[in-house]
Amino acid sequence: MNLCKNTNTNLYFSSVNDIPKAIWEELQCASNVYFNPKYLISLEKNNLQITFNYIVLLDKEKKAIAFASIQIVDFQLDGIENSLTKKFDKLKCFGRSIGIFPKLKPIKLLVCGNIFVSGEHGIFISENQNKQKIIKDLAKAISHLTNSSKSLTKDISIYLIKDFIKESLTITDELHDLNYYSFNVEPNMVLQLDEDWNTFQDYLDAMKTKFRVKAKRALKLSSNLIVKETSIENIKTILPEITKLYKKVSEKADFNLGDFNLETYMSLKNNFGDAYILKTYWYQDKIVGFMSGIMNTDSLDAHFVGIDYELNREFAIYQRMLYDYVEIAIDKKLKVINFGRTASEIKSSIGAIPQELTCYIRHKKSITNKFIKPFLSYIEPKPFVQKKPFKTKSFTN
């Protein structure tokens, strides 16, 4: 059931299953995992705490030319206060007094993008289109979605359109004309794989001595761990344990748009098979960690991990996971690993470099929106020391 009536140029859907097959054929976007209906329905059916909507733009011939994934979430403002200053607390109270943020309840946040993954996974635009115009049309379609539904008009406070790389800003900065403000978030840490790396040992050999020694030490510390591939059949059995480990990691995050229901893994494994990676790490018959990721065309995208922090230092669990991502990508002949946000410094020590990401935000009410800008100065990437682990020869340095 759609929350919003279609227009001559916009189609609105409240479930992936409602989108006709002909639209997917016209868009030709399913080769990208994040715009594949099998991926989208996996998220939708397993994360009932989120309201999902989808927008399709049509051209003059009524052909689909763009697609946007919308996720409406409850965001707890108090959840980020520990990472910010007392001055922000005062600003937050002021924001509540003038209506920017609702009092004593979560913010109802409309996100155009994927709240579980860093990167440009919310908007798809077909080739040979005027992308500057389409990005504005999509923003207007988002406003129409909320304004056409009494419940959304009442509940939604803020629009967020995320995460764009530097090369896309000539397109997405058009949103400034629609009273959106832009701000940077923690970067996506990216490792470009050298074409000369045919084995994991080649990767280690490309490192400077200091970092190679560090890698070998982590591999030695983790040598007592047993790593197991997870199948569709045994996911359900381990779900309680890996959920606890996931919670330990997510609770440490400074900024979280929503909790991921790990039952989604069953759907993702069922729909993507070996292209979706889920490994568990065991010590003495106990799960002490897990890692997940998906192969998307020529990239490996790291997804969620879970860690037993009490054993992490002793067995270098997290470092081992990072090196395992590298080994998988090399074995699969992929070109790049997207490690996502957080833990930037340790990711840089294995060769990843930061890829800047920009988000756009606006308040639904025009007058209130003018007070958003002062808050954005408190949302900025954490500084970190960028490591350079490779010898000069490597282009990834």
N, C-alpha and C positions, 0 to 999 in steps of 0.2 A: 504493500500500500504506500503510495507516494505522499509525502508531506506537502508537496508543492505541485501545482499544475504546470504542465509543459507550455512552452511558448513556441513561436514560429522558429526560433533559433536555438532554444535550449530544451533539453530533455532531462528530467529529474527521476532518479530511481532510489529506492530505499533498500534495495537488495541487489547483489550481483546477479542473482537468478532471474531478476526481472528484465535484465538487459538483453535484447534480442541478439541472436547469433549474427545477424546481418551487420549490426553495429561493430562487433569485434572484427568482422571481416573487412569492413571499411576502414577501421582505424589501423589495422595491421600492427598492433602493439603487443601482442601476446608473447613475442619472442623475448621481451623484457619481463623477467619474472614478476616484478612488482606491478605490472599492468596485465598480468595473466589472470583471467577469471578464476582459475584454480587456486592461485595464491590468495586473491582477495576474498574468496568465499571461505578459505581456511581461517583467515582472521575474523571474518564476520560471524561465523557460526560458533566460534569458541570464545569470543570476547564480548559477552552480552552486556558488560558494563559500559560499552561504547555504543553510541548511535551512529550508524554508518549511512552515508548518502553518496550518490554519484551523479555527476553532471556531465552531459555530453553536449558539445556545441555542434551545430549544423551549418553547412554553407547554404548558398542560395538554391542549390539543387537538392537540399535536404539530405546531404551526405554527411556522415560523421567526420569531423576534422579535429576534434580535441576532446580530452577526457580529464576529469578531475575527481580525485578520491577525497571525500570529506569524512572526518571523524570528529564527533562531538563528545567531549570528555568533561568530567568534573575535575577541576584543578585546584588543589589545596595551596593557597598562597603561603600559608605558614610553613609549608614543607620546604621552602627555600631560605627561610630566615637565618638558619645557622651558618650559611655560607656568605652572608652579607653583613653589612655594618649596622650599628645602632641608628645611624642616620637614615638608613632605609626603613627601619621600623617606624620612625617618625613620619617618613614619607608615606608609608603604607597606611598609617592611621589617618593621615590627611586625605589619601586617596579614597579611603572608606567614607570619610565624612562628606566628600563631594560626589560620591556615587560611582567612582571609577571601579571600585571593587565592592562586591556585596559584603554586608556584615554577617559574621558568624556562620557563613556557609561557603561552600566551594564556588569558584568562578566557573560558569558554564562557558567552555572554550570551544570555538569552532576551528578546527585545524584542517587546512588544505595541505595534505601531505601524509606521511606515514609516521605516526608517533613512536613506532618501535624501531625505526631504522634511520640512520643519518643519510642525507643525500636527497637528490631530486627524484623523489618517488611518489609525488602527489599529482603532477600534471604531465600529461602526454599531449604533444602537438604534432599532427601529421606533417610530412615534408611539404615544402613549397607553400607554406602558409605565412601570413604576416603575423609573426609571433608577438610583436609589440601590441598589436590590436587584440589578439586573442587573449593575452594575459589580462588586459583590461576587461574584455568581455567576460572572462571567467570570474573576475572579481565582482563584476556587476551581477553575474548569475548567482554568486554566493549571497549577495545582499538580497536578491529576489527570493532565494530559497528561505531565508530567515523571515523576511517581511511578509511572505505569503502564508506563513504558519503561525497561528496564534501562540502555540506553545513555544516555538522557537523565538518568536518576537519577544515574548515575555522573559524567557530564560537566558538566551545567549547574550553575553556581555561583550566579548572580544573575539575578533577574527585574527587568526595566525596563519600565514602562508609560508611554508618552510621547504627545504633548506637549499639554497642556491649557491653554486660555485661562482667564482669570480668571473669566469667567461660568460655567465648568463646574465650578469647584472645590467648589461645594455638593454636587455629585454625586460627584466623584472623591475628595474627602477621606474618603469612606467607606472607602477603602483603608487608612487609618490603623488602622481596627479589625482589619485583617488583618496588622498589623505591617509595613506599608510606610512608608517615610519619604519625605517630599516635598522637592524642592529645585528651584530655578529654574535655567534654562539661558538662553543668549543669546536675546534676543527675536526674534520674527519681525517684520521691518520691513514695514509696511503703508502703502500709499498709497491713500487714498480719492479717487476721481476726481470732480471737481466736475461737476455736471450741465450747467453752462454751457460746459464744454470740448468743443467740437465739432471742433476741430483742434488740432494740436500747438502752433500759434502762440497759441491761446487759453491753453494751459497756460503758455507762456512769459510771456504778458502778465499772468498772475495773480501772477507772481513779483515780489519786491522787486528793485530795480535791481541790487544787488550780486550776487544769485544768477542773475538773467537774464544779466548780463554773463559770469558764470562759465560758464553753459550755452552761450552763443554762442561763447565761446572754445574750449570742448571740441569743439563741433560744427565749428568752423573747423580745429582741429588734426586732427580725424579726417576732414576732407573728402577727403584723398587715399586713404582706404581705400575699397575696393570691397566692398560688402555683397551676398552672394549667398544666395538661398533654397536650402535643401538638399532634394533630393527622395529618394525611396526608391532610385531608380536610382543616385545618385552617393554615397550615404552610405558604401558599402563602400570606395570609392576613397579617400575622405578620412579614413577611420577611423584609420590609423596617425598622421597628423598631429594630428588633434584629440585623440587619446588622450594624446599627448605634452604638449599644452597643458593638458589636464585635470589631468594628473599634477603639473604645475608649480603649479597652484592648490591641489590637494588636499594637497600636501606642506607647504604653508604653514599649513594649518589646525591650530589648537591641539587640536582634538578631532574625531575621525573615527570613526564606528562601522563603516564599511566602504567599500571601493572599489566604484565603480559601473562595470560593464562597458558601455562605450559602444556595443557591438553591440546593446544594448537599444533604441537609437534606431531601428533598422530595423523592429523589431516595433511600436514606438509610432507611427511614421509610417504603417506599413501598417494599423494598427488604428484610428488616429484622424485620419489625413489632415492637412488644413490646421489642425485643432484642436491638433495638436502642432507647435510652432514650433522650427525649427532653422536658424539663420543662421550663416554663416561670414564672417569679415572678412579681406580680402586686401590685401597690399601688395607690389607688384612680383612678382606671380604666386606669392606665398607666403602661406599661411594664418597669420595672426598672432593670431587669436582666433575664438571661437565662443560663441554663447549658445543656450540652449534653454529651453523653457517650454511650458505647456499651458493651454488655456482650459477652465475648469471652471465650468459654469453661468455666473454673472455675474462671475467673477474670472479674472485672468491670473496664473498661478503660475510664477515664475521657477524654473528648475531649474539644472542645472550650466552653468558657463561655463569657458572655457579662455582663457588670456592669455599672449602672449609678453611677459614682463615687461621685457625689454631694450628693447622699443619702446613700452611702455605709456605712459610719461610723454610721449614725443615726439608720439604720435598720440592720446592720451587714449582708448585702446581701451576700457577698462572704463567710463568715464563715457559714452562713446558707446552702449555696450550698454544702460546704465540708461535713457538717454533713448529708445532704440529700444523698450524695453519699454513706456514711457509712450505713445509714438506708436502702437504696435500696439493697446494697450488702448483708447485714444481712438477709433481708427479702427473697432474692433470693437464700440464702444458698451458696453464693460464698466464695472463699477462700482468694482472694487478690484484692486490689484496686490499680491500677496504676494511680497516680494523674498527672504524667507527670512532665515537667520541670517548672521552675519559681515559685516564692512565696514559696521557700523551707522552710523558718522558720515557717510560719503560718501553712503549711501542716504538719511540724513536731510536732506542738502543738496539732494536733488531732491524732497523733500516727504514722505518716508516717516516714520512714527512707530512707536515700539516697541510691540509687542503681547506682553505677558508670557506666558511659557510655563512650565508646571510639569510635572515628571516625578515618578514614584513608583518606588521601588527597595526591594528586600529581598533578603537572602541566603536561600538555600534552607534552611540550617540555623538553627533558631530561636536557639540560643545565640550562634552566630557573628554573626547578624543584629544583635545588640545593639551590636556594635562598628562597624557601618556609619556611624552618625550622625556621629562625629568627622570622617570623610572628606568629608562633604558640605559642610562649611564651606569646603573648598578648591575646590569646584565652584560657581562663581558667575559671573554675567554680568560681562563686562568693562565698566567705566565708559566712557562716551563723551559728547562734547558734542552735545546735541541741537540741530540747526539748525532755524530757522523761516524757510523761504524765501518763504512766501507773504504777500501783503498781507492786511490784517485781514479783508477781505471773504470770503476763502476759508475754508470750514469745515474744510479739511484742515490749517490752521495749528496 
